[in-house]
Amino acid sequence: RLGYAEADESLDADGWDITWADELSVDQGEMTFMNGPDSANLHWRPVSTHADFLADRQADTDSLPPVAIDGTSAEVFHYRDTETYTALWVRGTHSLEFRTDGISEEAFREVAGEVTTVGVDRWLGALPESIVRPADRGELVSEMLAGLPIPDSFDVAALEGVQVSD
């Protein structure tokens, strides 16, 4: 689960597939989308971090006009002398960042406009097989550790978290 109590964000555009996801906690994680050679990353963090990330992007980039992402105005930045664009916005209790490398500003705006809220089941269903879903984590951990000597001090339960990981 992406970590939102109310909804998840995803890229709902033709040709873009989730290739990697990692949820560090309920409030923080990231995922990568690919469309041929093109890639995009979506990060979610606690809203309390938004001002710091915004200040960081403002210091190292050129500000561009905002883009609408899932009905919200997102601030857009371009890293000088690159084809790297990023957008930051707030949704509920999260700060979100969408970033692409190697595509034009026009293509970035088009793709960013396809980021949308989806339900947890749809999001989990779109993940590739390499992603460990929370419901499968305990069984997978058991399979991986089968036959291995486990020290008494090793906490197997700590590996059976609820986050999504690659």
N, CA, C and O of each residue as an XYZ file, in Angstrom:
664
protein
N       0.843     -1.154      0.000
C       0.000      0.000      0.000
C       0.885      1.213      0.000
O       1.889      1.254      0.711
N       0.533      2.191     -0.779
C       1.377      3.361     -0.967
C       1.544      4.167      0.300
O       2.519      4.910      0.418
N       0.650      4.056      1.236
C       0.827      4.766      2.474
C      -0.214      5.826      2.748
O      -0.179      6.455      3.806
N      -1.131      6.045      1.839
C      -2.167      7.044      2.068
C      -3.390      6.392      2.661
O      -3.834      5.345      2.190
N      -3.930      6.998      3.682
C      -5.161      6.478      4.269
C      -6.320      6.716      3.316
O      -7.243      5.904      3.240
N      -6.276      7.838      2.580
C      -7.406      8.184      1.734
C      -7.292      7.668      0.298
O      -8.312      7.337     -0.308
N      -6.097      7.590     -0.255
C      -5.959      7.162     -1.644
C      -4.485      7.006     -1.992
O      -3.613      7.428     -1.233
N      -4.219      6.413     -3.115
C      -2.861      6.244     -3.612
C      -2.689      7.032     -4.893
O      -3.668      7.331     -5.577
N      -1.459      7.370     -5.223
C      -1.145      8.052     -6.467
C      -0.504      7.051     -7.412
O       0.219      6.151     -6.985
N      -0.771      7.215     -8.684
C      -0.171      6.353     -9.676
C      -0.115      7.107    -10.989
O      -0.719      8.172    -11.119
N       0.594      6.578    -11.951
C       0.674      7.160    -13.279
C      -0.238      6.345    -14.169
O       0.042      5.183    -14.461
N      -1.329      6.955    -14.600
C      -2.351      6.247    -15.365
C      -2.282      6.670    -16.830
O      -3.254      7.190    -17.379
N      -1.131      6.446    -17.459
C      -0.923      6.845    -18.844
C      -0.532      5.627    -19.668
O       0.169      4.736    -19.188
N      -0.990      5.600    -20.903
C      -0.664      4.483    -21.794
C       0.846      4.325    -21.924
O       1.572      5.301    -22.108
N       1.302      3.086    -21.825
C       2.709      2.771    -22.037
C       3.574      2.872    -20.803
O       4.714      2.407    -20.825
N       3.087      3.458    -19.734
C       3.870      3.607    -18.507
C       3.515      2.486    -17.543
O       2.342      2.269    -17.238
N       4.529      1.773    -17.065
C       4.328      0.669    -16.132
C       5.185      0.880    -14.896
O       6.279      1.440    -14.975
N       4.685      0.430    -13.759
C       5.469      0.448    -12.535
C       6.548     -0.626    -12.667
O       6.255     -1.781    -12.977
N       7.792     -0.234    -12.429
C       8.884     -1.205    -12.504
C       9.567     -1.410    -11.163
O      10.304     -2.380    -10.986
N       9.332     -0.515    -10.222
C       9.989     -0.605     -8.924
C       9.182      0.184     -7.909
O       8.634      1.236     -8.240
N       9.099     -0.305     -6.685
C       8.436      0.425     -5.604
C       9.065      0.020     -4.286
O       9.463     -1.128     -4.091
N       9.144      0.985     -3.391
C       9.678      0.718     -2.067
C       9.003      1.655     -1.087
O       9.060      2.875     -1.236
N       8.375      1.085     -0.099
C       7.684      1.862      0.927
C       8.526      1.766      2.193
O       8.584      0.718      2.835
N       9.172      2.862      2.540
C      10.050      2.871      3.704
C       9.259      2.851      5.004
O       9.707      2.315      6.017
N       8.090      3.440      4.952
C       7.163      3.442      6.087
C       5.788      3.762      5.513
O       5.644      3.968      4.308
N       4.797      3.801      6.363
C       3.452      4.140      5.897
C       3.441      5.536      5.289
O       2.650      5.807      4.385
N       4.300      6.421      5.767
C       4.297      7.814      5.323
C       5.322      8.156      4.258
O       5.329      9.283      3.763
N       6.193      7.216      3.886
C       7.288      7.579      2.999
C       7.651      6.430      2.073
O       7.748      5.279      2.501
N       7.850      6.752      0.795
C       8.273      5.743     -0.157
C       8.478      6.346     -1.528
O       8.411      7.560     -1.715
N       8.729      5.464     -2.483
C       8.937      5.914     -3.854
C       8.649      4.777     -4.819
O       8.643      3.603     -4.448
N       8.410      5.156     -6.068
C       8.189      4.175     -7.109
C       8.702      4.718     -8.431
O       8.794      5.929     -8.632
N       9.036      3.794     -9.331
C       9.546      4.149    -10.655
C       8.615      3.589    -11.712
O       8.131      2.462    -11.610
N       8.375      4.405    -12.732
C       7.588      4.021    -13.902
C       8.509      4.059    -15.112
O       9.413      4.891    -15.182
N       8.281      3.160    -16.063
C       9.058      3.152    -17.306
C       8.110      3.118    -18.493
O       7.036      2.520    -18.445
N       8.539      3.776    -19.554
C       7.857      3.726    -20.842
C       8.962      3.669    -21.881
O       9.463      4.704    -22.321
N       9.345      2.450    -22.275
C      10.519      2.296    -23.137
C      11.733      2.805    -22.394
O      11.993      2.377    -21.269
N      12.493      3.724    -23.008
C      13.688      4.244    -22.338
C      13.389      5.364    -21.331
O      14.278      5.770    -20.582
N      12.162      5.858    -21.308
C      11.810      6.975    -20.443
C      11.420      6.494    -19.052
O      10.754      5.470    -18.898
N      11.844      7.247    -18.044
C      11.508      6.877    -16.668
C      10.939      8.078    -15.925
O      11.204      9.234    -16.256
N      10.158      7.760    -14.920
C       9.587      8.776    -14.030
C       9.582      8.208    -12.624
O       9.427      7.001    -12.437
N       9.750      9.069    -11.641
C       9.747      8.654    -10.240
C       8.706      9.448     -9.475
O       8.518     10.643     -9.703
N       8.038      8.768     -8.574
C       7.064      9.393     -7.695
C       7.487      9.113     -6.259
O       7.648      7.958     -5.866
N       7.666     10.174     -5.478
C       8.046     10.060     -4.070
C       6.905     10.590     -3.223
O       6.254     11.563     -3.603
N       6.652      9.967     -2.081
C       5.713     10.506     -1.107
C       6.406     10.554      0.242
O       7.111      9.628      0.642
N       6.180     11.667      0.930
C       6.838     11.933      2.212
C       5.838     12.607      3.143
O       4.791     13.068      2.688
N       6.141     12.674      4.438
C       5.261     13.411      5.342
C       5.185     14.887      4.927
O       6.184     15.466      4.502
N       4.015     15.481      5.050
C       3.820     16.875      4.657
C       4.774     17.800      5.408
O       5.101     18.878      4.912
N       5.217     17.401      6.578
C       6.145     18.222      7.365
C       7.475     18.437      6.654
O       8.218     19.347      7.021
N       7.800     17.625      5.644
C       9.059     17.763      4.908
C       8.921     18.649      3.671
O       9.918     18.976      3.026
N       7.698     19.034      3.343
C       7.445     19.734      2.070
C       8.259     21.014      1.933
O       8.894     21.224      0.900
N       8.257     21.869      2.939
C       8.963     23.150      2.844
C      10.455     22.946      2.596
O      11.057     23.694      1.826
N      11.060     21.947      3.236
C      12.486     21.691      3.040
C      12.787     21.226      1.617
O      13.748     21.688      1.001
N      11.969     20.317      1.097
C      12.193     19.847     -0.271
C      11.936     20.959     -1.279
O      12.650     21.074     -2.275
N      10.930     21.769     -1.028
C      10.626     22.894     -1.907
C      11.801     23.875     -1.928
O      12.213     24.317     -3.001
N      12.339     24.215     -0.771
C      13.488     25.125     -0.698
C      14.704     24.538     -1.412
O      15.431     25.263     -2.090
N      14.928     23.240     -1.268
C      16.043     22.587     -1.948
C      15.897     22.686     -3.461
O      16.852     23.027     -4.159
N      14.708     22.389     -3.965
C      14.498     22.443     -5.415
C      14.619     23.877     -5.925
O      15.166     24.096     -7.006
N      14.128     24.846     -5.182
C      14.203     26.248     -5.595
C      15.654     26.716     -5.679
O      15.977     27.564     -6.511
N      16.526     26.182     -4.838
C      17.925     26.598     -4.811
C      18.721     26.070     -5.998
O      19.683     26.709     -6.425
N      18.341     24.928     -6.532
C      19.148     24.264     -7.564
C      18.519     24.237     -8.947
O      19.060     23.598     -9.850
N      17.400     24.908     -9.137
C      16.661     24.775    -10.387
C      16.097     26.115    -10.840
O      16.213     27.128    -10.150
N      15.486     26.092    -12.011
C      14.693     27.219    -12.488
C      13.232     26.891    -12.250
O      12.774     25.802    -12.595
N      12.497     27.823    -11.663
C      11.059     27.624    -11.450
C      10.328     27.834    -12.766
O      10.661     28.738    -13.531
N       9.340     27.005    -13.025
C       8.518     27.077    -14.232
C       7.064     27.238    -13.812
O       6.741     27.069    -12.637
N       6.186     27.561    -14.753
C       4.763     27.646    -14.399
C       4.261     26.315    -13.832
O       4.760     25.251    -14.199
N       3.269     26.382    -12.933
C       2.754     25.155    -12.310
C       2.077     24.235    -13.318
O       1.750     24.636    -14.435
N       1.876     22.991    -12.891
C       1.162     21.996    -13.684
C       0.063     21.414    -12.802
O       0.245     21.280    -11.592
N      -1.064     21.071    -13.395
C      -2.152     20.438    -12.646
C      -1.883     18.941    -12.566
O      -1.740     18.267    -13.586
N      -1.815     18.433    -11.338
C      -1.636     17.000    -11.105
C      -2.802     16.533    -10.250
O      -2.917     16.906     -9.082
N      -3.651     15.731    -10.828
C      -4.799     15.158    -10.120
C      -5.612     16.240     -9.400
O      -5.994     16.085     -8.240
N      -5.862     17.328    -10.115
C      -6.696     18.406     -9.580
C      -5.992     19.341     -8.618
O      -6.632     20.204     -8.019
N      -4.687     19.188     -8.459
C      -3.911     20.029     -7.550
C      -2.833     20.760     -8.343
O      -2.230     20.184     -9.249
N      -2.590     22.013     -8.011
C      -1.521     22.771     -8.653
C      -0.184     22.376     -8.045
O       0.014     22.486     -6.835
N       0.725     21.919     -8.885
C       2.050     21.492     -8.440
C       3.097     22.480     -8.935
O       3.034     22.949    -10.071
N       4.056     22.789     -8.073
C       5.153     23.665     -8.468
C       6.135     22.865     -9.308
O       6.469     21.729     -8.970
N       6.598     23.461    -10.408
C       7.453     22.759    -11.366
C       8.836     23.410    -11.391
O       8.973     24.632    -11.337
N       9.858     22.547    -11.475
C      11.240     23.006    -11.507
C      12.003     22.273    -12.604
O      11.737     21.106    -12.895
N      12.965     22.987    -13.210
C      13.819     22.416    -14.243
C      15.262     22.534    -13.781
O      15.727     23.625    -13.452
N      15.969     21.413    -13.756
C      17.383     21.431    -13.409
C      18.159     21.973    -14.602
O      18.069     21.439    -15.708
N      18.914     23.030    -14.369
C      19.632     23.735    -15.430
C      20.535     22.798    -16.230
O      21.174     21.902    -15.678
N      20.569     23.029    -17.547
C      21.429     22.281    -18.473
C      21.133     20.780    -18.490
O      22.019     19.976    -18.780
N      19.892     20.403    -18.180
C      19.487     18.995    -18.217
C      18.093     18.904    -18.825
O      17.459     19.914    -19.128
N      17.640     17.686    -18.993
C      16.239     17.416    -19.316
C      15.587     16.763    -18.098
O      14.888     15.757    -18.222
N      15.818     17.337    -16.934
C      15.254     16.835    -15.690
C      14.257     17.852    -15.164
O      14.583     19.019    -14.949
N      13.033     17.378    -14.962
C      11.942     18.214    -14.455
C      11.348     17.535    -13.229
O      11.292     16.308    -13.150
N      10.908     18.346    -12.275
C      10.275     17.805    -11.095
C       9.123     18.703    -10.678
O       9.159     19.916    -10.886
N       8.110     18.101    -10.092
C       6.955     18.841     -9.589
C       6.704     18.415     -8.152
O       6.814     17.236     -7.819
N       6.368     19.378     -7.305
C       6.060     19.105     -5.903
C       4.684     19.658     -5.573
O       4.315     20.748     -6.010
N       3.926     18.883     -4.789
C       2.613     19.319     -4.345
C       2.258     18.616     -3.050
O       2.901     17.647     -2.647
N       1.220     19.129     -2.409
C       0.741     18.547     -1.157
C      -0.620     17.935     -1.393
O      -1.475     18.520     -2.058
N      -0.814     16.743     -0.838
C      -2.116     16.073     -0.867
C      -2.344     15.485      0.521
O      -1.657     14.549      0.932
N      -3.302     16.037      1.225
C      -3.602     15.542      2.569
C      -2.407     15.680      3.479
O      -1.896     16.782      3.673
N      -1.953     14.569      4.042
C      -0.833     14.582      4.990
C       0.503     14.255      4.329
O       1.479     13.952      5.014
N       0.548     14.317      2.989
C       1.763     13.943      2.269
C       2.258     15.045      1.344
O       1.476     15.812      0.783
N       3.569     15.099      1.204
C       4.235     15.902      0.193
C       4.613     14.935     -0.918
O       5.210     13.890     -0.658
N       4.272     15.274     -2.144
C       4.570     14.389     -3.272
C       5.522     15.076     -4.235
O       5.508     16.298     -4.389
N       6.349     14.262     -4.879
C       7.266     14.773     -5.893
C       7.260     13.815     -7.080
O       7.423     12.606     -6.922
N       7.068     14.379     -8.269
C       7.085     13.608     -9.505
C       8.237     14.136    -10.342
O       8.333     15.343    -10.565
N       9.115     13.251    -10.811
C      10.333     13.673    -11.508
C      10.564     12.814    -12.745
O      10.362     11.600    -12.721
N      10.986     13.458    -13.817
C      11.389     12.739    -15.030
C      12.784     13.194    -15.438
O      13.211     14.306    -15.125
N      13.475     12.321    -16.135
C      14.788     12.635    -16.691
C      14.777     12.267    -18.166
O      14.307     11.194    -18.542
N      15.298     13.164    -19.002
C      15.494     12.829    -20.403
C      14.315     13.063    -21.326
O      14.336     12.609    -22.470
N      13.276     13.765    -20.857
C      12.174     14.108    -21.751
C      11.972     15.625    -21.720
O      12.413     16.298    -20.788
N      11.320     16.141    -22.720
C      11.121     17.582    -22.847
C      10.151     18.109    -21.789
O       9.440     17.340    -21.142
N      10.134     19.424    -21.627
C       9.183     20.035    -20.698
C       7.751     19.720    -21.119
O       6.908     19.420    -20.274
N       7.476     19.785    -22.406
C       6.127     19.485    -22.900
C       5.727     18.046    -22.545
O       4.613     17.804    -22.082
N       6.636     17.103    -22.763
C       6.348     15.701    -22.425
C       6.191     15.531    -20.913
O       5.328     14.779    -20.461
N       7.022     16.225    -20.128
C       6.896     16.166    -18.667
C       5.506     16.627    -18.243
O       4.847     15.960    -17.445
N       5.063     17.754    -18.767
C       3.753     18.288    -18.386
C       2.625     17.330    -18.774
O       1.657     17.158    -18.033
N       2.765     16.720    -19.927
C       1.744     15.761    -20.375
C       1.693     14.548    -19.441
O       0.616     14.126    -19.020
N       2.851     13.998    -19.126
C       2.909     12.818    -18.265
C       2.478     13.177    -16.839
O       1.729     12.423    -16.217
N       2.938     14.308    -16.316
C       2.553     14.732    -14.964
C       1.039     14.882    -14.862
O       0.455     14.599    -13.816
N       0.410     15.322    -15.930
C      -1.040     15.464    -15.942
C      -1.773     14.139    -15.872
O      -2.981     14.113    -15.638
N      -1.059     13.033    -16.071
C      -1.658     11.696    -16.006
C      -1.494     11.036    -14.637
O      -2.021      9.947    -14.405
N      -0.764     11.692    -13.728
C      -0.659     11.161    -12.367
C      -2.026     11.334    -11.725
O      -2.591     12.427    -11.743
N      -2.550     10.273    -11.167
C      -3.907     10.297    -10.649
C      -4.036      9.451     -9.386
O      -3.202      8.591     -9.102
N      -5.073      9.712     -8.657
C      -5.365      8.928     -7.465
C      -6.026      7.620     -7.877
O      -6.955      7.615     -8.684
N      -5.552      6.523     -7.329
C      -6.156      5.207     -7.560
C      -6.336      4.523     -6.215
O      -5.691      4.891     -5.233
N      -7.196      3.545     -6.171
C      -7.415      2.790     -4.946
C      -6.282      1.821     -4.667
O      -5.495      1.490     -5.554
N      -6.212      1.376     -3.430
C      -5.147      0.477     -2.993
C      -5.123     -0.802     -3.823
O      -4.054     -1.231     -4.257
N      -6.273     -1.414     -4.050
C      -6.314     -2.673     -4.800
C      -5.808     -2.491     -6.225
O      -5.079     -3.340     -6.736
N      -6.188     -1.394     -6.868
C      -5.712     -1.151     -8.236
C      -4.206     -0.924     -8.238
O      -3.497     -1.411     -9.120
N      -3.722     -0.183     -7.248
C      -2.297      0.090     -7.161
C      -1.516     -1.198     -6.940
O      -0.531     -1.456     -7.632
N      -1.950     -2.004     -5.984
C      -1.267     -3.275     -5.725
C      -1.338     -4.194     -6.943
O      -0.380     -4.912     -7.230
N      -2.452     -4.179     -7.654
C      -2.607     -5.015     -8.840
C      -1.709     -4.614     -9.990
O      -1.409     -5.436    -10.856
N      -1.273     -3.357    -10.014
C      -0.420     -2.862    -11.092
C       1.063     -3.122    -10.840
O       1.888     -2.937    -11.735
N       1.403     -3.547     -9.629
C       2.808     -3.766     -9.300
C       3.353     -4.999    -10.009
O       2.641     -5.993    -10.148
N       4.606     -4.950    -10.460
C       5.202     -6.131    -11.104
C       5.449     -7.240    -10.082
O       5.413     -7.003     -8.875
N       5.697     -8.442    -10.576
C       5.917     -9.600     -9.712
C       7.122     -9.433     -8.789
O       7.188    -10.080     -7.744
N       8.069     -8.582     -9.158
C       9.261     -8.401     -8.325
C       8.957     -7.642     -7.032
O       9.796     -7.600     -6.132
N       7.792     -7.055     -6.931
C       7.407     -6.290     -5.751
C       6.754     -7.228     -4.741
O       5.855     -7.997     -5.085
N       7.210     -7.159     -3.504
C       6.636     -7.972     -2.431
C       5.479     -7.192     -1.817
O       5.662     -6.099     -1.279
N       4.290     -7.773     -1.907
C       3.098     -7.161     -1.339
C       3.003     -7.535      0.143
O       3.467     -8.603      0.544
N       2.406     -6.663      0.952
C       2.325     -6.939      2.385
C       1.718     -8.302      2.716
O       2.187     -8.977      3.632
N       0.699     -8.709      1.994
C       0.035     -9.988      2.290
C       0.947    -11.188      2.036
O       0.738    -12.254      2.614
N       1.954    -11.024      1.179
C       2.851    -12.124      0.818
C       4.163    -12.111      1.591
O       4.937    -13.065      1.511
N       4.417    -11.062      2.324
C       5.728    -10.852      2.940
C       6.109    -11.957      3.941
O       7.222    -12.479      3.875
N       5.224    -12.314      4.847
C       5.546    -13.333      5.860
C       5.930    -14.654      5.236
O       6.925    -15.262      5.630
N       5.142    -15.111      4.253
C       5.426    -16.381      3.583
C       6.753    -16.319      2.832
O       7.534    -17.270      2.868
N       7.005    -15.214      2.158
C       8.252    -15.065      1.407
C       9.456    -15.062      2.347
O      10.476    -15.683      2.046
N       9.347    -14.371      3.476
C      10.437    -14.359      4.457
C      10.705    -15.777      4.942
O      11.860    -16.192      5.036
N       9.655    -16.517      5.249
C       9.820    -17.900      5.705
C      10.517    -18.756      4.657
O      11.403    -19.544      4.989
N      10.121    -18.606      3.386
C      10.746    -19.363      2.296
C      12.229    -19.014      2.169
O      13.068    -19.895      1.983
N      12.543    -17.725      2.271
C      13.931    -17.283      2.112
C      14.823    -17.788      3.242
O      16.002    -18.070      3.029
N      14.261    -17.901      4.439
C      15.058    -18.305      5.599
C      15.063    -19.812      5.836
O      15.814    -20.307      6.676
N      14.230    -20.537      5.099
C      14.137    -21.993      5.296
C      15.508    -22.644      5.130
O      16.188    -22.439      4.125
N      15.903    -23.431      6.131
C      17.160    -24.168      6.073
C      18.383    -23.362      6.474
O      19.485    -23.908      6.541
N      18.211    -22.075      6.742
C      19.354    -21.252      7.153
C      19.483    -21.257      8.676
O      18.478    -21.273      9.386
N      20.694    -21.243      9.167
C      20.858    -21.134     10.622
C      20.509    -19.701     11.051
O      21.093    -18.739     10.553
N      19.574    -19.574     11.955
C      19.118    -18.258     12.406
C      19.620    -18.039     13.832
O      19.236    -18.784     14.734
N      20.468    -17.037     14.056
C      20.936    -16.758     15.414
C      19.762    -16.403     16.327
O      18.778    -15.823     15.868
N      19.852    -16.736     17.582
C      18.792    -16.438     18.547
C      18.500    -14.940     18.620
O      17.367    -14.542     18.892
N      19.498    -14.122     18.382
C      19.332    -12.673     18.483
C      18.672    -12.053     17.247
O      18.341    -10.867     17.252
N      18.478    -12.855     16.184
C      17.892    -12.334     14.935
C      16.371    -12.286     15.057
O      15.736    -13.293     15.367
N      15.798    -11.123     14.814
C      14.353    -10.913     14.935
C      13.686    -11.113     13.575
O      13.596    -10.172     12.786
N      13.223    -12.314     13.298
C      12.569    -12.635     12.031
C      11.309    -11.794     11.850
O      11.001    -11.378     10.734
N      10.582    -11.543     12.927
C       9.337    -10.769     12.846
C       9.584     -9.371     12.300
O       8.683     -8.789     11.696
N      10.776     -8.813     12.490
C      11.078     -7.476     11.982
C      11.079     -7.443     10.458
O      10.911     -6.376      9.868
N      11.265     -8.583      9.813
C      11.239     -8.660      8.351
C       9.831     -8.763      7.803
O       9.621     -8.619      6.599
N       8.874     -9.007      8.662
C       7.494     -9.221      8.222
C       6.653     -7.973      8.368
O       5.529     -8.026      8.867
N       7.205     -6.835      7.926
C       6.514     -5.551      8.007
C       5.335     -5.479      7.060
O       5.029     -6.438      6.352
N       4.679     -4.338      7.055
C       3.495     -4.149      6.228
C       3.769     -3.342      4.976
O       2.842     -3.087      4.207
N       4.984     -2.936      4.745
C       5.276     -2.107      3.591
C       5.478     -2.931      2.323
O       5.704     -4.140      2.368
N       5.389     -2.241      1.203
C       5.659     -2.803     -0.118
C       7.141     -2.607     -0.379
O       7.693     -1.556     -0.052
N       7.804     -3.619     -0.974
C       9.214     -3.449     -1.294
C       9.592     -4.274     -2.496
O       8.946     -5.272     -2.819
N      10.645     -3.843     -3.152
C      11.161     -4.519     -4.329
C      12.101     -5.609     -3.888
O      12.660     -6.318     -4.725
